[in-house]
Amino acid sequence: MEEFRRRVVAGQEITNPSPETLRRLASHEEQVTVYGSVNYITRVRNRSAKFTYIVEDGVRLGVDQQGISRERALELVDQVHAYLKQKSVIRLDRQMGTHPDFRLHCRLYITAEYARIPLQWRLMLFEPENPDKEPDLMSIYVPEWPERIIFCHPEAGVTYILGTDYFGECKKSFLRMAMYVVKKRGWLGLHAGSKALRVRDRNGHLKEVGFILFGLSGTGKTTLTMHDHGLTGEEGVVIRQDDVVMMDGRGYCYGTENGFYIKTEGLDESQLVLYRAATAPGAVFENVKVLEDGRILFDDTGLTSNGRGVILRRDVLSTDDRIDLDKAHRLIFITRRNTIIPPVARLTAEQAAAYFMLGESIETSAGDPTRAGQSKREVGTNPFIIGPEEEEGNRLLEILRANPDMECYLLNTGSVGAGPGFPGEKITIAVSTHILREIARNSITWQTDPDWGYQVPLQVPGLDLDRYNPVTYYSPEVYRQLVEELRRERRQWLAKYRGLKPEIVAAIEPPGN
């Protein structure tokens, strides 16, 4: 492992530069907005999932992971370190997490021409207690490398990022490695936002309910995590995290980051919390349309539909000085489908583990832009798992069984009833945030769905459910066909994970089977 984790010897090392120095170093690429924030245009504008590998060196790969041989990886490592001896390199040290039980010292090395990347990454994490100590995790980043390839050696705690200048690769490299660290502890690293809703329940008691929200990019995870749900007065929201949390066996969720990395497509004042933070002077954008006079056009996707921004925690309303969530009382699995998935369903522990494994959603431009809008499945809605994926689902089931106060829900942010000539009845942000608020209040009346066995709402206070009942949009024959097609797809997907507990697989079968 030492061959991978060797110290970088640079032609010149710029050690832990200030934000002002980083911005000056990146000034040749910046566009200044009317708000005083900056925007950068990159060559690569989405993650390079097809070019990402795990080094096959003492690590079992999952079904959906690509391996690279130790020999090939070491060949590249030797070439990279030889190259960096001639280069000016920025070294930046940051800390992930703030809890005594979860703090990781992270170190980034990157060629100085790309100072905009550490400028953004600096905003995402915290000041380290001792920047000179040996890092727990390290990424070595050469955006100008002629070959695009990213490879992670999880046991060594190091990632090499070559041939791409997309900031998301930097951010995710550390989160990927951190999730592997906690997996070895028996925890779960989850691609999920976290928040607490303070509400009065149906009996009038004021209580705080912890939520974690799973979802791939483009499904509304960030929008829902950052929403205030219309709560005022004694009731309210506290936003904890937007992207990744680490959950232990008690359901305690350790936060990881200080900043928020948001998609900007369609951002407007209807998403008030996000919009205010995005129009603050401290934000840093990538691939967002900025006019010569500094105006930002969030709705212009001419550069890419994957425009991004790093916003500061202090600029986000409803945050406080904590990033941890004391308990995940409610787990929300967000999907985006358009036919027979209801707006919300309540799940048993076994069903929750199954839907976690299914990770159903749509592809977005952040992952594979050539398949944007098409159906997609990703275990845990988490493309950064290392090791056999079924271990994650099995562990989640164990945690849920040990914590009966943790309830799980499937939330559809797409449409219902789509068919020829009809896109479906859209499930709006207002509907989804309303449902989450009523889940927190425990005010929904439920009934069992005869096809899937999960519970669907019979009544949601303040919501007209008739518009969102999938059964009413199809003939009985067509509805049955859609059910069977979806069940067949799910069976095929779960069959890939041979170590998955049988009760998880059985959870998608017809009730009574």
C-alpha positions as CSV (number, residue, x, y, z in Angstrom):
1,M,0.0,0.0,0.0
2,E,2.9,2.4,0.6
3,E,3.7,2.3,-3.1
4,F,0.3,4.0,-3.7
5,R,0.4,6.4,-0.8
6,R,3.9,7.8,-1.4
7,R,4.5,11.5,-0.6
8,V,4.2,13.9,-3.5
9,V,7.5,15.6,-4.3
10,A,6.7,18.6,-6.4
11,G,8.8,21.1,-8.4
12,Q,7.2,23.7,-6.1
13,E,4.6,23.0,-3.4
14,I,2.0,25.7,-2.4
15,T,1.0,24.5,1.0
16,N,-2.5,25.3,2.4
17,P,-3.0,28.6,0.5
18,S,-5.7,31.0,1.7
19,P,-9.0,31.4,-0.2
20,E,-7.7,34.7,-1.5
21,T,-4.6,33.1,-2.8
22,L,-6.5,30.3,-4.5
23,R,-8.9,32.7,-6.1
24,R,-5.9,34.8,-7.4
25,L,-4.3,31.6,-8.8
26,A,-7.5,30.8,-10.5
27,S,-8.2,34.3,-11.7
28,H,-7.3,33.6,-15.3
29,E,-10.4,31.4,-15.6
30,E,-12.9,33.3,-13.5
31,Q,-16.1,35.0,-14.5
32,V,-17.4,37.4,-11.8
33,T,-21.2,37.6,-11.3
34,V,-23.3,40.6,-10.2
35,Y,-23.3,39.1,-6.7
36,G,-19.6,39.1,-6.4
37,S,-19.4,35.3,-6.7
38,V,-17.4,33.5,-9.4
39,N,-18.0,31.0,-12.2
40,Y,-15.6,28.7,-14.1
41,I,-16.1,26.9,-17.3
42,T,-14.6,23.4,-17.4
43,R,-13.6,21.0,-20.2
44,V,-15.3,18.0,-18.6
45,R,-18.8,18.7,-17.3
46,N,-19.9,15.5,-15.5
47,R,-18.5,12.6,-13.5
48,S,-16.4,10.1,-15.3
49,A,-18.1,7.0,-14.0
50,K,-17.1,4.9,-17.0
51,F,-13.4,5.7,-16.3
52,T,-13.5,5.0,-12.6
53,Y,-11.8,1.9,-11.1
54,I,-11.0,0.2,-7.8
55,V,-7.5,-1.2,-7.4
56,E,-7.8,-5.0,-7.1
57,D,-5.5,-5.3,-4.2
58,G,-7.1,-7.0,-1.2
59,V,-10.6,-5.6,-1.9
60,R,-13.6,-7.6,-3.1
61,L,-15.4,-5.8,-5.9
62,G,-19.1,-5.4,-6.1
63,V,-21.2,-6.5,-9.1
64,D,-21.4,-2.9,-10.4
65,Q,-17.7,-1.9,-9.9
66,Q,-14.8,-1.9,-12.3
67,G,-11.4,-3.2,-11.2
68,I,-7.9,-2.2,-12.3
69,S,-4.9,-4.4,-11.7
70,R,-2.3,-3.5,-9.1
71,E,0.4,-3.6,-11.8
72,R,-1.4,-1.2,-14.2
73,A,-2.3,1.2,-11.3
74,L,1.3,1.3,-10.1
75,E,2.6,2.0,-13.6
76,L,0.4,5.1,-13.6
77,V,1.4,6.0,-10.1
78,D,5.1,6.0,-11.1
79,Q,4.3,8.2,-14.2
80,V,2.3,10.7,-12.1
81,H,4.9,11.2,-9.4
82,A,7.6,11.6,-12.0
83,Y,5.5,14.3,-13.7
84,L,4.7,16.2,-10.5
85,K,8.5,16.6,-9.8
86,Q,8.5,19.2,-12.6
87,K,5.2,20.9,-11.6
88,S,3.9,23.6,-9.2
89,V,1.5,21.7,-7.0
90,I,-1.1,22.9,-4.4
91,R,-1.4,20.9,-1.2
92,L,-4.6,21.5,0.7
93,D,-5.6,19.9,4.0
94,R,-9.1,19.8,5.3
95,Q,-11.2,17.8,7.8
96,M,-14.3,15.7,7.1
97,G,-16.8,15.6,10.0
98,T,-16.8,17.3,13.3
99,H,-17.8,14.5,15.8
100,P,-15.0,13.0,18.0
101,D,-16.1,9.5,16.7
102,F,-15.9,10.6,13.0
103,R,-13.2,13.0,11.9
104,L,-11.0,12.3,8.9
105,H,-8.0,14.3,7.9
106,C,-8.1,14.8,4.1
107,R,-5.3,16.0,1.8
108,L,-5.5,17.0,-1.8
109,Y,-2.6,17.5,-4.2
110,I,-3.4,19.2,-7.5
111,T,-1.4,21.0,-10.2
112,A,-1.6,24.7,-9.6
113,E,-3.1,25.7,-12.9
114,Y,-6.4,24.2,-11.6
115,A,-6.6,26.3,-8.4
116,R,-10.4,26.7,-8.9
117,I,-10.8,23.0,-7.8
118,P,-9.2,23.4,-4.4
119,L,-11.0,26.8,-4.1
120,Q,-14.3,24.9,-4.2
121,W,-13.1,21.9,-2.1
122,R,-11.9,24.2,0.6
123,L,-15.5,25.5,1.1
124,M,-16.8,21.9,1.3
125,L,-14.9,20.8,4.4
126,F,-13.5,22.1,7.7
127,E,-10.2,23.4,9.0
128,P,-8.1,20.5,10.2
129,E,-6.9,20.4,13.8
130,N,-3.3,19.7,12.7
131,P,-2.7,20.1,9.0
132,D,0.8,18.6,9.2
133,K,-0.3,15.2,10.6
134,E,-0.4,12.2,8.3
135,P,-3.7,12.3,6.4
136,D,-6.3,9.6,6.7
137,L,-7.4,10.1,3.1
138,M,-5.5,11.5,0.1
139,S,-6.3,12.4,-3.5
140,I,-3.7,13.2,-6.2
141,Y,-5.3,15.2,-9.0
142,V,-3.8,15.9,-12.4
143,P,-6.5,17.4,-14.6
144,E,-4.3,17.9,-17.6
145,W,-3.2,14.2,-17.8
146,P,-3.6,12.9,-21.4
147,E,-5.7,9.9,-20.3
148,R,-8.9,10.2,-18.4
149,I,-8.8,7.6,-15.6
150,I,-9.7,7.6,-11.9
151,F,-8.6,4.8,-9.6
152,C,-9.0,4.4,-5.9
153,H,-7.0,2.1,-3.6
154,P,-9.4,2.0,-0.6
155,E,-7.1,0.1,1.8
156,A,-4.3,2.7,1.2
157,G,-6.9,5.6,1.4
158,V,-5.7,7.2,-1.8
159,T,-7.3,8.1,-5.1
160,Y,-5.6,9.3,-8.3
161,I,-7.8,11.6,-10.5
162,L,-6.4,12.0,-14.0
163,G,-7.5,13.7,-17.2
164,T,-10.7,15.5,-16.0
165,D,-11.2,19.0,-14.5
166,Y,-14.7,18.4,-13.1
167,F,-14.8,19.4,-9.4
168,G,-17.2,16.6,-8.5
169,E,-14.5,14.1,-8.9
170,C,-12.4,15.7,-6.1
171,K,-15.4,16.0,-3.7
172,K,-16.6,12.4,-4.3
173,S,-13.1,10.9,-4.2
174,F,-12.9,11.7,-0.5
175,L,-16.5,10.7,0.3
176,R,-16.0,7.4,-1.5
177,M,-13.0,6.5,0.6
178,A,-14.7,7.7,3.8
179,M,-17.7,5.5,3.2
180,Y,-15.3,2.5,2.9
181,V,-13.6,3.5,6.2
182,V,-16.9,3.4,8.1
183,K,-18.1,0.3,6.3
184,K,-15.2,-1.5,8.0
185,R,-16.5,-0.3,11.3
186,G,-19.9,-1.9,10.6
187,W,-21.6,1.5,9.8
188,L,-23.2,2.5,6.6
189,G,-22.0,5.4,4.4
190,L,-25.2,6.7,2.8
191,H,-25.7,9.0,-0.2
192,A,-28.4,11.0,1.6
193,G,-29.3,14.4,2.9
194,S,-30.3,14.9,6.5
195,K,-32.6,17.3,8.3
196,A,-34.8,17.6,11.3
197,L,-38.5,18.7,11.2
198,R,-39.9,20.2,14.4
199,V,-43.7,19.7,14.3
200,R,-46.8,19.2,16.3
201,D,-48.1,15.7,15.9
202,R,-51.8,14.7,15.6
203,N,-52.0,14.9,19.4
204,G,-50.6,18.5,19.5
205,H,-47.3,17.5,21.0
206,L,-44.2,19.3,19.7
207,K,-41.5,16.9,18.6
208,E,-38.4,16.8,16.5
209,V,-38.2,14.2,13.8
210,G,-35.0,13.3,12.0
211,F,-35.1,12.6,8.3
212,I,-32.5,11.2,5.9
213,L,-33.4,11.5,2.2
214,F,-31.8,9.2,-0.4
215,G,-31.7,10.0,-4.1
216,L,-29.6,10.2,-7.2
217,S,-28.7,13.6,-8.7
218,G,-31.7,15.2,-10.4
219,T,-34.4,13.5,-8.3
220,G,-35.0,16.4,-6.0
221,K,-33.0,15.2,-3.0
222,T,-31.2,18.6,-2.5
223,T,-34.5,20.5,-3.1
224,L,-36.4,18.5,-0.6
225,T,-33.5,18.5,1.9
226,M,-33.3,22.3,1.7
227,H,-37.0,23.0,1.9
228,D,-38.8,24.6,4.9
229,H,-42.1,22.7,4.3
230,G,-44.1,25.8,5.1
231,L,-43.4,25.4,8.8
232,T,-43.4,28.6,10.9
233,G,-43.6,29.7,14.5
234,E,-42.8,26.9,17.0
235,E,-42.6,24.5,14.1
236,G,-39.6,24.6,11.8
237,V,-36.7,22.9,10.0
238,V,-33.0,22.4,10.7
239,I,-30.9,21.4,7.7
240,R,-27.9,19.2,8.5
241,Q,-26.4,17.7,5.4
242,D,-27.1,17.5,1.6
243,D,-25.0,14.7,0.2
244,V,-23.4,12.0,2.4
245,V,-24.0,10.9,6.0
246,M,-22.4,8.0,8.0
247,M,-24.9,6.0,10.0
248,D,-24.0,3.8,12.9
249,G,-26.0,0.9,14.4
250,R,-28.2,3.2,16.5
251,G,-29.3,5.3,13.6
252,Y,-27.1,8.3,14.6
253,C,-26.0,10.1,11.4
254,Y,-22.6,11.7,11.3
255,G,-22.3,14.7,9.0
256,T,-19.4,15.0,6.6
257,E,-19.3,18.4,4.9
258,N,-19.6,22.1,5.6
259,G,-20.7,23.3,2.2
260,F,-23.4,22.2,-0.2
261,Y,-22.9,21.2,-3.8
262,I,-26.0,22.0,-5.7
263,K,-27.4,21.5,-9.3
264,T,-28.4,24.9,-10.6
265,E,-30.6,23.9,-13.5
266,G,-34.1,25.4,-13.0
267,L,-33.1,27.2,-9.8
268,D,-35.4,30.2,-9.1
269,E,-37.1,31.9,-6.2
270,S,-39.6,29.1,-5.8
271,Q,-36.7,27.2,-4.2
272,L,-36.1,30.1,-1.8
273,V,-33.6,28.6,0.6
274,L,-31.3,27.4,-2.3
275,Y,-31.8,30.6,-4.4
276,R,-30.8,32.9,-1.5
277,A,-27.6,30.9,-0.9
278,A,-26.8,30.7,-4.6
279,T,-27.1,34.5,-5.0
280,A,-24.8,35.2,-2.0
281,P,-21.3,36.5,-2.8
282,G,-19.5,33.5,-1.4
283,A,-20.8,31.0,-3.9
284,V,-18.6,29.4,-6.5
285,F,-20.1,28.0,-9.7
286,E,-19.1,25.7,-12.5
287,N,-20.5,25.7,-16.0
288,V,-23.4,28.2,-15.3
289,K,-24.2,30.7,-18.0
290,V,-23.0,34.2,-16.9
291,L,-23.5,37.2,-19.2
292,E,-20.8,39.9,-19.8
293,D,-22.6,42.1,-17.3
294,G,-22.4,39.4,-14.6
295,R,-26.0,38.3,-14.7
296,I,-26.5,34.6,-14.0
297,L,-28.9,32.6,-16.2
298,F,-29.7,29.5,-14.1
299,D,-32.3,28.4,-16.7
300,D,-29.8,28.4,-19.6
301,T,-28.5,24.9,-20.2
302,G,-26.5,25.8,-23.3
303,L,-23.2,24.8,-21.6
304,T,-24.6,21.8,-19.9
305,S,-27.7,20.7,-18.0
306,N,-25.3,19.8,-15.1
307,G,-24.4,23.3,-14.0
308,R,-23.2,23.3,-10.4
309,G,-22.5,25.5,-7.5
310,V,-20.8,25.3,-4.1
311,I,-22.8,27.3,-1.6
312,L,-21.7,28.2,2.0
313,R,-23.4,26.7,5.0
314,R,-23.7,30.1,6.6
315,D,-25.8,31.3,3.6
316,V,-28.3,28.5,3.9
317,L,-31.4,29.4,6.0
318,S,-32.4,26.9,8.7
319,T,-28.9,25.7,9.4
320,D,-27.1,25.8,12.7
321,D,-23.7,24.9,14.1
322,R,-24.3,21.1,13.9
323,I,-23.9,18.7,11.0
324,D,-24.9,15.5,12.8
325,L,-28.4,14.1,13.2
326,D,-29.1,12.4,16.5
327,K,-31.5,9.8,15.0
328,A,-32.8,9.0,11.6
329,H,-36.4,8.5,12.6
330,R,-37.6,8.6,8.9
331,L,-35.7,7.2,5.9
332,I,-37.0,8.5,2.6
333,F,-36.1,6.7,-0.6
334,I,-36.7,9.2,-3.5
335,T,-37.4,7.8,-6.9
336,R,-38.5,9.5,-10.1
337,R,-40.9,7.3,-12.1
338,N,-43.9,8.2,-14.3
339,T,-46.4,5.3,-14.3
340,I,-47.6,3.2,-11.4
341,I,-45.5,4.3,-8.4
342,P,-47.6,6.3,-6.0
343,P,-46.5,9.6,-4.5
344,V,-45.6,7.9,-1.3
345,A,-45.6,4.4,0.2
346,R,-44.8,3.2,3.7
347,L,-42.4,0.2,3.9
348,T,-41.6,-2.6,6.2
349,A,-38.0,-3.1,7.2
350,E,-37.6,-5.9,4.6
351,Q,-39.2,-3.8,1.9
352,A,-37.0,-0.8,2.8
353,A,-33.9,-2.9,2.3
354,A,-35.3,-4.1,-1.0
355,Y,-36.0,-0.6,-2.3
356,F,-32.6,0.5,-1.0
357,M,-31.0,-2.2,-3.1
358,L,-33.2,-1.3,-6.1
359,G,-32.3,2.4,-6.0
360,E,-34.7,3.2,-8.7
361,S,-34.6,6.6,-10.4
362,I,-33.6,8.3,-13.7
363,E,-30.1,8.9,-15.2
364,T,-29.0,12.6,-15.1
365,S,-26.4,14.6,-16.8
366,A,-24.2,14.4,-13.7
367,G,-23.8,10.7,-14.3
368,D,-24.1,9.7,-17.9
369,P,-25.4,12.6,-20.1
370,T,-25.9,10.3,-23.0
371,R,-28.6,8.4,-21.0
372,A,-30.1,11.4,-19.2
373,G,-33.8,10.9,-18.6
374,Q,-33.7,7.1,-19.0
375,S,-34.6,4.7,-16.2
376,K,-31.7,3.8,-13.9
377,R,-31.1,1.6,-10.8
378,E,-28.2,2.1,-8.4
379,V,-27.9,0.3,-5.1
380,G,-28.6,2.8,-2.3
381,T,-28.8,5.5,-5.0
382,N,-25.1,5.5,-4.3
383,P,-22.6,5.2,-7.2
384,F,-19.7,5.4,-4.7
385,I,-20.0,2.0,-2.9
386,I,-16.8,-0.1,-2.6
387,G,-17.2,-3.8,-2.1
388,P,-20.1,-6.2,-2.5
389,E,-23.3,-4.1,-2.7
390,E,-25.5,-6.7,-0.9
391,E,-23.5,-6.1,2.3
392,E,-25.0,-2.6,2.4
393,G,-28.6,-3.9,2.1
394,N,-28.1,-6.7,4.6
395,R,-26.6,-4.2,7.1
396,L,-29.5,-1.8,6.6
397,L,-32.0,-4.5,7.4
398,E,-30.1,-5.3,10.6
399,I,-30.1,-1.7,11.7
400,L,-33.8,-1.2,10.9
401,R,-34.7,-4.4,12.9
402,A,-32.7,-3.2,15.9
403,N,-34.4,0.2,15.7
404,P,-38.2,-0.2,15.3
405,D,-38.7,3.6,15.8
406,M,-37.0,4.1,12.4
407,E,-39.7,4.2,9.7
408,C,-39.1,4.0,5.9
409,Y,-40.9,5.5,2.9
410,L,-40.7,5.4,-0.9
411,L,-41.3,8.9,-2.3
412,N,-42.0,9.4,-6.0
413,T,-41.0,12.9,-7.4
414,G,-41.9,12.1,-11.0
415,S,-45.5,11.6,-12.2
416,V,-48.3,9.0,-12.2
417,G,-50.4,7.7,-15.0
418,A,-48.0,8.4,-18.0
419,G,-48.9,6.8,-21.3
420,P,-49.2,7.5,-25.0
421,G,-50.0,11.2,-25.4
422,F,-50.1,11.9,-21.7
423,P,-46.9,12.6,-19.7
424,G,-48.6,11.8,-16.4
425,E,-49.9,13.8,-13.5
426,K,-46.9,15.6,-12.2
427,I,-46.0,15.2,-8.5
428,T,-44.8,18.7,-7.7
429,I,-42.3,19.9,-5.1
430,A,-45.2,21.3,-3.2
431,V,-46.9,17.9,-3.0
432,S,-43.7,16.1,-2.0
433,T,-42.8,18.6,0.8
434,H,-46.4,18.5,2.0
435,I,-46.3,14.7,2.3
436,L,-43.0,14.8,4.2
437,R,-44.4,17.3,6.6
438,E,-47.4,15.1,7.3
439,I,-45.1,12.0,7.7
440,A,-43.4,14.0,10.4
441,R,-46.7,14.8,12.0
442,N,-47.8,11.2,11.8
443,S,-51.1,12.4,10.4
444,I,-51.5,10.1,7.3
445,T,-54.0,7.3,7.2
446,W,-52.7,4.2,5.4
447,Q,-54.0,1.1,3.6
448,T,-52.2,-1.9,2.1
449,D,-51.6,-2.0,-1.7
450,P,-52.8,-5.4,-3.0
451,D,-50.1,-5.7,-5.6
452,W,-47.0,-4.7,-3.7
453,G,-47.8,-5.2,0.0
454,Y,-46.5,-1.8,1.0
455,Q,-48.9,0.8,2.5
456,V,-50.3,3.7,0.4
457,P,-52.1,6.7,1.8
458,L,-55.9,6.5,2.2
459,Q,-55.9,10.1,3.4
460,V,-53.3,12.9,3.6
461,P,-54.6,16.1,5.3
462,G,-54.8,18.9,2.9
463,L,-54.0,16.8,-0.2
464,D,-56.4,15.6,-3.0
465,L,-55.2,12.0,-3.5
466,D,-57.6,11.2,-6.3
467,R,-55.3,13.0,-8.8
468,Y,-52.3,10.7,-7.8
469,N,-53.9,7.3,-7.8
470,P,-52.1,5.3,-10.5
471,V,-54.9,2.7,-10.9
472,T,-57.3,5.3,-12.2
473,Y,-55.2,6.1,-15.3
474,Y,-55.1,2.6,-16.8
475,S,-57.4,-0.2,-17.8
476,P,-57.2,-3.3,-15.5
477,E,-55.3,-5.2,-18.2
478,V,-52.7,-2.4,-18.8
479,Y,-52.2,-1.8,-15.1
480,R,-51.6,-5.6,-14.5
481,Q,-49.1,-5.6,-17.4
482,L,-47.2,-2.6,-15.9
483,V,-47.1,-4.3,-12.5
484,E,-45.7,-7.5,-13.9
485,E,-43.1,-5.8,-16.1
486,L,-41.9,-3.8,-13.2
487,R,-41.7,-6.8,-10.9
488,R,-39.8,-8.8,-13.5
489,E,-37.3,-5.9,-13.8
490,R,-36.8,-5.8,-10.1
491,R,-36.4,-9.6,-9.8
492,Q,-33.7,-9.5,-12.5
493,W,-31.9,-6.6,-10.7
494,L,-31.9,-8.2,-7.2
495,A,-30.8,-11.6,-8.6
496,K,-27.4,-10.1,-9.4
497,Y,-26.6,-9.8,-5.6
498,R,-26.2,-13.4,-4.6
499,G,-25.4,-12.7,-1.0
500,L,-28.6,-10.7,-0.4
501,K,-30.8,-12.0,2.5
502,P,-33.8,-14.0,1.0
503,E,-36.3,-12.0,3.0
504,I,-35.1,-8.8,1.2
505,V,-35.6,-10.5,-2.2
506,A,-39.0,-11.8,-1.2
507,A,-40.2,-8.3,-0.2
508,I,-41.0,-7.3,-3.8
509,E,-43.1,-10.4,-4.4
510,P,-47.0,-10.3,-4.4
511,P,-48.4,-10.3,-0.8
512,G,-49.1,-13.8,0.5
513,N,-46.5,-15.6,-1.7
